[in-house]
Amino acid sequence: MTVRSKLALAFATLTLLIGLLAGWAVKSLSDENSRFEGFVRGVHARLMLSYEFRTAVDHRAILARDLVNAATPQDRESIKAEVVKAHGEVQERMASLLKMAASPGVPQGARDRIAKLAEIEGRYAPIALAIVDLGYKGQRDDAAARMNAECRSEEHTSEL
């Protein structure tokens, strides 16, 4: 074998090795990108939506409290409109979470937690709306009593 042939064979071998290494690197990068997209569209998206849900629930509760404490009928009217809007946002977030949980590839643990959130919200929403109604009618004492009796119990806060 001539020196020229040896050099050509060595160059071809190195080219083949570099090509294989580059192919392996591209495949690994593609796999990592798929895992990252799965995280962003899966775990992270569910996490962010659950934060939005929690924020909407807190906002609704604060507005309900403000409605109960409102001094004038005009204040109660404007706050009630805000509470109704906030309640709609809570329902939208919950529907989005449930839809996301039904997607393929969602772990059963995540599905169970989202279902538990939906169950608690299903029980709590009528109570919140009843308190809002009492507050809107100016029945502060009844609304405050119901708020303290049904919204602050250990049973509701420890379920999650």
QUIPEDA-V148693 format. One record per residue. N is the residue number from 1. SS is DSSP state (h for helix, s for strand, l for the rest). D_LAST is the distance of its C-alpha to the last C-alpha in Angstrom with 1 decimal. Layout:
N&SS&D_LAST ; N&SS&D_LAST
This chain:
1&l&76.2 ; 2&l&77.0 ; 3&h&75.1 ; 4&h&74.2 ; 5&h&72.7 ; 6&h&70.8 ; 7&h&69.4 ; 8&h&68.5 ; 9&h&66.7 ; 10&h&64.9 ; 11&h&63.8 ; 12&h&62.7 ; 13&h&60.7 ; 14&h&59.0 ; 15&h&58.3 ; 16&h&56.8 ; 17&h&54.6 ; 18&h&53.4 ; 19&h&52.7 ; 20&h&50.6 ; 21&h&48.7 ; 22&h&48.1 ; 23&h&47.0 ; 24&h&44.5 ; 25&h&43.2 ; 26&h&42.8 ; 27&h&40.9 ; 28&h&38.6 ; 29&h&38.0 ; 30&h&37.3 ; 31&h&34.8 ; 32&h&33.0 ; 33&h&33.1 ; 34&h&31.5 ; 35&h&28.7 ; 36&h&28.2 ; 37&h&28.2 ; 38&h&25.7 ; 39&h&23.4 ; 40&h&24.1 ; 41&h&23.9 ; 42&h&21.0 ; 43&h&18.4 ; 44&h&19.3 ; 45&h&19.7 ; 46&h&16.2 ; 47&h&14.9 ; 48&h&17.2 ; 49&h&16.4 ; 50&h&12.6 ; 51&h&13.9 ; 52&h&16.3 ; 53&h&13.9 ; 54&h&11.9 ; 55&h&15.4 ; 56&h&16.6 ; 57&h&14.0 ; 58&h&14.9 ; 59&h&18.5 ; 60&h&18.5 ; 61&h&17.2 ; 62&h&19.9 ; 63&h&22.5 ; 64&h&21.7 ; 65&h&22.3 ; 66&h&25.3 ; 67&h&26.6 ; 68&h&26.4 ; 69&h&28.3 ; 70&l&30.8 ; 71&l&34.4 ; 72&l&36.4 ; 73&h&36.2 ; 74&h&36.7 ; 75&h&33.6 ; 76&h&31.6 ; 77&h&33.0 ; 78&h&32.2 ; 79&h&28.6 ; 80&h&28.0 ; 81&h&29.1 ; 82&h&26.6 ; 83&h&23.7 ; 84&h&24.8 ; 85&h&25.0 ; 86&h&21.5 ; 87&h&20.1 ; 88&h&22.1 ; 89&h&20.6 ; 90&h&17.0 ; 91&h&18.3 ; 92&h&20.2 ; 93&h&17.3 ; 94&h&15.3 ; 95&h&18.5 ; 96&h&19.1 ; 97&h&15.8 ; 98&h&16.6 ; 99&h&20.1 ; 100&h&19.2 ; 101&h&17.1 ; 102&l&20.3 ; 103&l&22.4 ; 104&l&24.1 ; 105&l&23.1 ; 106&l&19.3 ; 107&l&17.9 ; 108&h&16.3 ; 109&h&13.1 ; 110&h&12.7 ; 111&h&13.8 ; 112&h&11.3 ; 113&h&8.3 ; 114&h&10.3 ; 115&h&11.2 ; 116&h&7.8 ; 117&h&7.7 ; 118&h&11.3 ; 119&h&10.9 ; 120&h&8.9 ; 121&h&11.4 ; 122&h&14.1 ; 123&h&13.7 ; 124&h&13.3 ; 125&h&16.1 ; 126&h&18.9 ; 127&h&18.0 ; 128&h&18.1 ; 129&h&21.3 ; 130&h&22.8 ; 131&h&22.4 ; 132&h&23.9 ; 133&h&26.7 ; 134&h&27.4 ; 135&h&27.5 ; 136&h&29.8 ; 137&l&32.1 ; 138&l&32.4 ; 139&l&30.8 ; 140&h&29.1 ; 141&h&28.9 ; 142&h&27.4 ; 143&h&24.8 ; 144&h&24.0 ; 145&h&23.8 ; 146&h&21.5 ; 147&h&19.3 ; 148&h&19.2 ; 149&h&18.8 ; 150&h&16.2 ; 151&l&14.2 ; 152&l&13.9 ; 153&l&13.1 ; 154&h&10.9 ; 155&h&9.7 ; 156&h&8.1 ; 157&h&6.7 ; 158&h&5.5 ; 159&l&3.8 ; 160&l&0.0
